[in-house]
Amino acid sequence: MRVTRDEAEAIITTGVLQGLSDTAIARQLALPPSTARYWRIQAGWTRADKFPGRFERRHGPGSFAVLCALLDAGAAITAIGHRFGFRAEYARQLRVRLNGSPLVPLHAQALRRAASAATGPRA
């Protein structure tokens, strides 16, 4: 079966949006994975993020949503670690990966305090 470029782009687009790997997309197109990967790159799509699916396979259905809710609520990293059964350091790494570094706002706040202390009280 010959696949046109438009059909391939449509299949690749839906595959990437569903979180499929290049190999799974290649099976749908009946092409080698390297060709599907090449067409995905040419269409401007990046690889799907596999982390949420892996996290849910390991920790159960709905666990990724719970993790995001805990992070958004500002839960302690030790509490997150206890909830899912991993160490606090891994919970900290997840917080940085998913929400960015939490130290950036604190660092900016400390810099503002230092600058206001250096200029002295305002009259």
C-alpha positions as CSV (number, residue, x, y, z in Angstrom):
1,M,0.0,0.0,0.0
2,R,1.4,3.4,-1.0
3,V,0.9,6.2,1.4
4,T,0.8,9.8,0.2
5,R,2.6,12.5,2.1
6,D,-0.6,14.1,3.3
7,E,-1.9,10.8,4.6
8,A,1.4,10.1,6.3
9,E,1.4,13.6,8.0
10,A,-2.2,13.0,9.2
11,I,-1.3,9.6,10.7
12,I,1.9,11.0,12.2
13,T,0.0,14.0,13.7
14,T,-2.6,11.9,15.3
15,G,0.0,9.4,16.5
16,V,2.1,12.1,18.2
17,L,-0.9,13.6,19.8
18,Q,-1.9,10.2,21.1
19,G,1.6,9.8,22.5
20,L,2.6,6.9,20.2
21,S,6.2,6.0,19.6
22,D,7.9,6.2,16.2
23,T,7.7,2.4,16.0
24,A,4.0,2.4,16.6
25,I,3.4,5.1,14.0
26,A,5.6,3.2,11.6
27,R,3.5,0.0,12.1
28,Q,0.4,2.0,11.1
29,L,2.1,3.3,8.0
30,A,3.7,-0.1,7.2
31,L,7.1,1.6,6.9
32,P,10.4,1.3,8.7
33,P,10.6,3.2,12.0
34,S,13.5,5.4,10.6
35,T,11.2,6.6,7.8
36,A,8.4,7.4,10.2
37,R,10.9,9.3,12.5
38,Y,12.2,11.2,9.4
39,W,8.7,12.2,8.4
40,R,7.9,13.2,12.0
41,I,10.9,15.5,12.1
42,Q,10.1,16.9,8.7
43,A,6.6,17.7,9.8
44,G,8.0,19.6,12.8
45,W,6.8,17.3,15.6
46,T,9.0,16.4,18.5
47,R,8.8,13.0,20.3
48,A,5.9,12.4,22.6
49,D,6.6,12.8,26.3
50,K,6.6,9.2,27.6
51,F,7.0,10.1,31.3
52,P,3.2,10.4,32.3
53,G,2.5,7.0,30.8
54,R,5.5,5.3,32.4
55,F,4.6,6.9,35.8
56,E,1.1,5.6,35.6
57,R,2.2,2.1,34.6
58,R,4.5,2.0,37.6
59,H,2.3,3.7,40.2
60,G,-1.2,3.0,39.0
61,P,-4.0,4.7,36.9
62,G,-4.5,8.3,37.8
63,S,-1.2,8.6,39.7
64,F,0.3,11.2,37.4
65,A,-2.7,13.5,38.0
66,V,-2.3,13.0,41.7
67,L,1.4,13.8,41.5
68,C,0.6,17.0,39.6
69,A,-2.1,18.0,42.1
70,L,0.3,17.5,45.0
71,L,3.0,19.5,43.3
72,D,0.5,22.3,42.4
73,A,-0.7,22.3,46.0
74,G,2.8,22.8,47.3
75,A,3.0,19.5,49.2
76,A,6.3,18.7,50.9
77,I,8.6,16.6,48.8
78,T,8.9,14.0,51.6
79,A,5.1,13.6,51.7
80,I,5.1,13.1,47.9
81,G,7.9,10.5,48.3
82,H,6.0,8.7,51.0
83,R,2.8,8.7,48.9
84,F,4.4,7.0,45.9
85,G,7.1,5.1,47.6
86,F,10.3,6.9,46.5
87,R,12.8,9.1,48.1
88,A,12.5,12.8,48.7
89,E,15.4,13.5,46.3
90,Y,13.5,11.9,43.4
91,A,10.4,13.8,44.4
92,R,12.5,17.0,44.2
93,Q,13.8,16.0,40.8
94,L,10.2,15.5,39.6
95,R,9.2,18.9,41.0
96,V,12.0,20.5,39.0
97,R,11.2,18.5,35.9
98,L,7.5,19.3,35.9
99,N,7.3,22.7,37.5
100,G,10.7,24.2,36.9
101,S,13.2,25.1,39.6
102,P,11.5,26.3,42.8
103,L,14.6,28.1,43.7
104,V,14.3,30.8,41.0
105,P,11.5,32.8,42.7
106,L,13.2,32.4,46.1
107,H,16.5,33.5,44.7
108,A,14.9,36.6,43.1
109,Q,13.2,37.4,46.3
110,A,16.5,37.2,48.2
111,L,18.2,39.4,45.7
112,R,15.4,42.1,46.1
113,R,15.8,41.9,49.9
114,A,19.6,42.3,49.6
115,A,19.2,45.2,47.2
116,S,16.8,47.0,49.5
117,A,19.0,46.4,52.5
118,A,22.0,47.8,50.6
119,T,20.2,51.0,49.7
120,G,19.0,51.5,53.3
121,P,15.6,52.5,54.6
122,R,13.6,54.9,52.4
123,A,12.7,58.2,53.8
